[in-house]
């Protein structure tokens, strides 16, 4: 399925989820994506999670695009990167 997926620069650190949460616009509809801080640290080293996310934004957005295309959302409709 061909979907137009865009990622606005509106990522936030969610203290409750302990994750960087970022929106994706899929054919104009907003969907939420996230990656846990511990996952960012494991994959990219220690540092502030938002900094790690921003340094690796392109790769993470590519992973999120794949998850969206594959329909890998959780029961709340979120796409979590691992």
Beta strands, then each sheet from edge to edge (+ up, - down):
strand 1: 5-6
strand 2: 12-14
strand 3: 19-26
strand 4: 29-36
strand 5: 78-81
sheet 1: 1+ 3- 2+
sheet 2: 1+ 3- 4+ 5+
end
